Amino acid sequence: MTRAYIGLGSNLGNKMDNLRAGLAGLLAALPDVLVVGKSSVYNSSPVGMTDQPEFFNAVVAVETTMGPYELLNLIREIEIKSGRERITRWGPRTLDMDVLLFGSLHQDDPDLTVPHPRLKERRFVIEPLLEIDPEAKLPDGTPLSGLLDRIGDDQVTWRTGEL
């Protein structure tokens, strides 16, 4: 089994229900995916396209027998079932799910980049990930906890509920 971390985000409709639908999709993938940790839900301002509603974000830790592309396909199916339409990059969405880390995999390809290419820049991803795994590291051994100081205070997040 491989430990992977999946980021979840939503800023349309009932955001909490959307995140819970993403979690339910992962839970339904037994025995190939076992949810072993989930963060609180964090509220954050949008990044990139800032003229849109605030996001709810969370991170889920899973143990999986799937390969990275199989996991990616699973989360894309869950997004589609939630009504996700990939129209505008960084635009509003019912549910966004990203493979943040996949074991010690380091890969950069058009379909899947792991670690997630903007992981080091996003407090709304690092904080919930560290909540469930305070010792989390990038594949090169860099502790994620050290990245928070580099991000600065312009990305404000706060806990808003439980997943």
TIBAVEX-997675 format. One record per residue (C-alpha): chain; x, y, z; residue in one letter. Coordinates in steps of 0.25 Angstrom, whole numbers, m for minus. Each point is the difference from the previous one (the first is absolute). Layout:
N
<r cadena="A" px="X" py="Y" pz="Z" residuo="A"/>
...
END
This chain:
163
<r cadena="A" px="0" py="0" pz="0" residuo="M"/>
<r cadena="A" px="4" py="14" pz="m3" residuo="T"/>
<r cadena="A" px="m3" py="12" pz="9" residuo="R"/>
<r cadena="A" px="m6" py="12" pz="m9" residuo="A"/>
<r cadena="A" px="m5" py="13" pz="4" residuo="Y"/>
<r cadena="A" px="m12" py="6" pz="m7" residuo="I"/>
<r cadena="A" px="m4" py="14" pz="0" residuo="G"/>
<r cadena="A" px="m15" py="4" pz="m1" residuo="L"/>
<r cadena="A" px="m6" py="14" pz="m2" residuo="G"/>
<r cadena="A" px="m14" py="6" pz="m3" residuo="S"/>
<r cadena="A" px="m5" py="14" pz="m2" residuo="N"/>
<r cadena="A" px="m14" py="m3" pz="m7" residuo="L"/>
<r cadena="A" px="m13" py="m5" pz="6" residuo="G"/>
<r cadena="A" px="0" py="m6" pz="14" residuo="N"/>
<r cadena="A" px="15" py="m1" pz="1" residuo="K"/>
<r cadena="A" px="1" py="m9" pz="12" residuo="M"/>
<r cadena="A" px="m10" py="m10" pz="m6" residuo="D"/>
<r cadena="A" px="9" py="0" pz="m13" residuo="N"/>
<r cadena="A" px="13" py="m3" pz="8" residuo="L"/>
<r cadena="A" px="m8" py="m11" pz="8" residuo="R"/>
<r cadena="A" px="m4" py="m6" pz="m14" residuo="A"/>
<r cadena="A" px="15" py="0" pz="m4" residuo="G"/>
<r cadena="A" px="3" py="m7" pz="13" residuo="L"/>
<r cadena="A" px="m12" py="m10" pz="m2" residuo="A"/>
<r cadena="A" px="6" py="m3" pz="m14" residuo="G"/>
<r cadena="A" px="13" py="m4" pz="6" residuo="L"/>
<r cadena="A" px="m6" py="m8" pz="11" residuo="L"/>
<r cadena="A" px="m8" py="m8" pz="m11" residuo="A"/>
<r cadena="A" px="12" py="m4" pz="m7" residuo="A"/>
<r cadena="A" px="3" py="m11" pz="10" residuo="L"/>
<r cadena="A" px="8" py="m9" pz="0" residuo="P"/>
<r cadena="A" px="10" py="8" pz="m10" residuo="D"/>
<r cadena="A" px="m1" py="13" pz="9" residuo="V"/>
<r cadena="A" px="0" py="1" pz="15" residuo="L"/>
<r cadena="A" px="m2" py="13" pz="6" residuo="V"/>
<r cadena="A" px="10" py="1" pz="12" residuo="V"/>
<r cadena="A" px="m1" py="15" pz="3" residuo="G"/>
<r cadena="A" px="m8" py="12" pz="m3" residuo="K"/>
<r cadena="A" px="2" py="15" pz="4" residuo="S"/>
<r cadena="A" px="m10" py="10" pz="5" residuo="S"/>
<r cadena="A" px="m6" py="9" pz="m10" residuo="V"/>
<r cadena="A" px="7" py="13" pz="m3" residuo="Y"/>
<r cadena="A" px="m6" py="13" pz="m6" residuo="N"/>
<r cadena="A" px="9" py="8" pz="m9" residuo="S"/>
<r cadena="A" px="0" py="11" pz="m11" residuo="S"/>
<r cadena="A" px="1" py="m5" pz="m14" residuo="P"/>
<r cadena="A" px="14" py="0" pz="m7" residuo="V"/>
<r cadena="A" px="2" py="4" pz="m15" residuo="G"/>
<r cadena="A" px="m14" py="4" pz="m4" residuo="M"/>
<r cadena="A" px="m3" py="8" pz="13" residuo="T"/>
<r cadena="A" px="m14" py="5" pz="m5" residuo="D"/>
<r cadena="A" px="m8" py="m12" pz="5" residuo="Q"/>
<r cadena="A" px="m5" py="m5" pz="14" residuo="P"/>
<r cadena="A" px="9" py="m5" pz="11" residuo="E"/>
<r cadena="A" px="4" py="m15" pz="0" residuo="F"/>
<r cadena="A" px="m1" py="m11" pz="10" residuo="F"/>
<r cadena="A" px="12" py="m9" pz="0" residuo="N"/>
<r cadena="A" px="4" py="m13" pz="7" residuo="A"/>
<r cadena="A" px="10" py="m11" pz="m2" residuo="V"/>
<r cadena="A" px="m2" py="m15" pz="1" residuo="V"/>
<r cadena="A" px="11" py="m10" pz="2" residuo="A"/>
<r cadena="A" px="m2" py="m13" pz="m7" residuo="V"/>
<r cadena="A" px="7" py="m14" pz="m1" residuo="E"/>
<r cadena="A" px="m2" py="m5" pz="m14" residuo="T"/>
<r cadena="A" px="4" py="m12" pz="m8" residuo="T"/>
<r cadena="A" px="m3" py="8" pz="m12" residuo="M"/>
<r cadena="A" px="10" py="7" pz="m9" residuo="G"/>
<r cadena="A" px="1" py="15" pz="m1" residuo="P"/>
<r cadena="A" px="m8" py="0" pz="m13" residuo="Y"/>
<r cadena="A" px="m10" py="m9" pz="5" residuo="E"/>
<r cadena="A" px="m2" py="9" pz="12" residuo="L"/>
<r cadena="A" px="m1" py="12" pz="m9" residuo="L"/>
<r cadena="A" px="m10" py="m6" pz="m8" residuo="N"/>
<r cadena="A" px="m8" py="m4" pz="12" residuo="L"/>
<r cadena="A" px="0" py="14" pz="6" residuo="I"/>
<r cadena="A" px="m4" py="6" pz="m14" residuo="R"/>
<r cadena="A" px="m12" py="m9" pz="0" residuo="E"/>
<r cadena="A" px="m4" py="5" pz="14" residuo="I"/>
<r cadena="A" px="1" py="14" pz="m5" residuo="E"/>
<r cadena="A" px="m9" py="m3" pz="m12" residuo="I"/>
<r cadena="A" px="m10" py="m7" pz="8" residuo="K"/>
<r cadena="A" px="0" py="13" pz="9" residuo="S"/>
<r cadena="A" px="m3" py="9" pz="m12" residuo="G"/>
<r cadena="A" px="14" py="5" pz="m2" residuo="R"/>
<r cadena="A" px="2" py="6" pz="m14" residuo="E"/>
<r cadena="A" px="14" py="3" pz="m4" residuo="R"/>
<r cadena="A" px="m3" py="14" pz="m7" residuo="I"/>
<r cadena="A" px="8" py="11" pz="6" residuo="T"/>
<r cadena="A" px="14" py="m3" pz="6" residuo="R"/>
<r cadena="A" px="0" py="4" pz="14" residuo="W"/>
<r cadena="A" px="m15" py="4" pz="m1" residuo="G"/>
<r cadena="A" px="m11" py="m4" pz="9" residuo="P"/>
<r cadena="A" px="m3" py="m14" pz="2" residuo="R"/>
<r cadena="A" px="m9" py="m10" pz="7" residuo="T"/>
<r cadena="A" px="11" py="m9" pz="4" residuo="L"/>
<r cadena="A" px="15" py="0" pz="m3" residuo="D"/>
<r cadena="A" px="8" py="m12" pz="4" residuo="M"/>
<r cadena="A" px="15" py="0" pz="m2" residuo="D"/>
<r cadena="A" px="11" py="m11" pz="2" residuo="V"/>
<r cadena="A" px="10" py="8" pz="9" residuo="L"/>
<r cadena="A" px="10" py="m11" pz="4" residuo="L"/>
<r cadena="A" px="0" py="m14" pz="m5" residuo="F"/>
<r cadena="A" px="11" py="m8" pz="9" residuo="G"/>
<r cadena="A" px="14" py="4" pz="m4" residuo="S"/>
<r cadena="A" px="m4" py="2" pz="m15" residuo="L"/>
<r cadena="A" px="5" py="13" pz="m7" residuo="H"/>
<r cadena="A" px="m5" py="1" pz="m13" residuo="Q"/>
<r cadena="A" px="m3" py="11" pz="m10" residuo="D"/>
<r cadena="A" px="m8" py="m3" pz="m12" residuo="D"/>
<r cadena="A" px="m12" py="7" pz="m7" residuo="P"/>
<r cadena="A" px="m11" py="m9" pz="7" residuo="D"/>
<r cadena="A" px="6" py="m1" pz="14" residuo="L"/>
<r cadena="A" px="10" py="8" pz="7" residuo="T"/>
<r cadena="A" px="4" py="m5" pz="14" residuo="V"/>
<r cadena="A" px="2" py="6" pz="10" residuo="P"/>
<r cadena="A" px="m11" py="10" pz="m5" residuo="H"/>
<r cadena="A" px="7" py="11" pz="m7" residuo="P"/>
<r cadena="A" px="m5" py="11" pz="9" residuo="R"/>
<r cadena="A" px="0" py="m8" pz="13" residuo="L"/>
<r cadena="A" px="12" py="9" pz="5" residuo="K"/>
<r cadena="A" px="m8" py="13" pz="m2" residuo="E"/>
<r cadena="A" px="m13" py="m3" pz="6" residuo="R"/>
<r cadena="A" px="m3" py="1" pz="15" residuo="R"/>
<r cadena="A" px="m14" py="m5" pz="m2" residuo="F"/>
<r cadena="A" px="6" py="m14" pz="m4" residuo="V"/>
<r cadena="A" px="12" py="0" pz="9" residuo="I"/>
<r cadena="A" px="m7" py="3" pz="13" residuo="E"/>
<r cadena="A" px="m11" py="m11" pz="m1" residuo="P"/>
<r cadena="A" px="11" py="m10" pz="m5" residuo="L"/>
<r cadena="A" px="8" py="3" pz="12" residuo="L"/>
<r cadena="A" px="m12" py="m1" pz="9" residuo="E"/>
<r cadena="A" px="m1" py="m15" pz="m3" residuo="I"/>
<r cadena="A" px="15" py="m2" pz="m2" residuo="D"/>
<r cadena="A" px="9" py="10" pz="7" residuo="P"/>
<r cadena="A" px="12" py="m8" pz="m5" residuo="E"/>
<r cadena="A" px="m4" py="1" pz="m15" residuo="A"/>
<r cadena="A" px="12" py="2" pz="m9" residuo="K"/>
<r cadena="A" px="2" py="2" pz="m15" residuo="L"/>
<r cadena="A" px="6" py="m12" pz="m8" residuo="P"/>
<r cadena="A" px="14" py="7" pz="1" residuo="D"/>
<r cadena="A" px="m1" py="0" pz="16" residuo="G"/>
<r cadena="A" px="m4" py="15" pz="1" residuo="T"/>
<r cadena="A" px="m10" py="1" pz="12" residuo="P"/>
<r cadena="A" px="m13" py="7" pz="m3" residuo="L"/>
<r cadena="A" px="0" py="7" pz="13" residuo="S"/>
<r cadena="A" px="12" py="9" pz="m4" residuo="G"/>
<r cadena="A" px="m8" py="4" pz="m12" residuo="L"/>
<r cadena="A" px="m10" py="8" pz="7" residuo="L"/>
<r cadena="A" px="10" py="11" pz="4" residuo="D"/>
<r cadena="A" px="3" py="2" pz="m14" residuo="R"/>
<r cadena="A" px="m15" py="2" pz="m5" residuo="I"/>
<r cadena="A" px="m2" py="13" pz="9" residuo="G"/>
<r cadena="A" px="m13" py="5" pz="6" residuo="D"/>
<r cadena="A" px="m7" py="4" pz="m13" residuo="D"/>
<r cadena="A" px="m7" py="m13" pz="m1" residuo="Q"/>
<r cadena="A" px="m9" py="m1" pz="12" residuo="V"/>
<r cadena="A" px="m7" py="m13" pz="4" residuo="T"/>
<r cadena="A" px="m9" py="m3" pz="12" residuo="W"/>
<r cadena="A" px="m6" py="m13" pz="4" residuo="R"/>
<r cadena="A" px="m15" py="0" pz="m3" residuo="T"/>
<r cadena="A" px="m5" py="m14" pz="3" residuo="G"/>
<r cadena="A" px="2" py="m15" pz="m1" residuo="E"/>
<r cadena="A" px="0" py="m9" pz="m12" residuo="L"/>
END
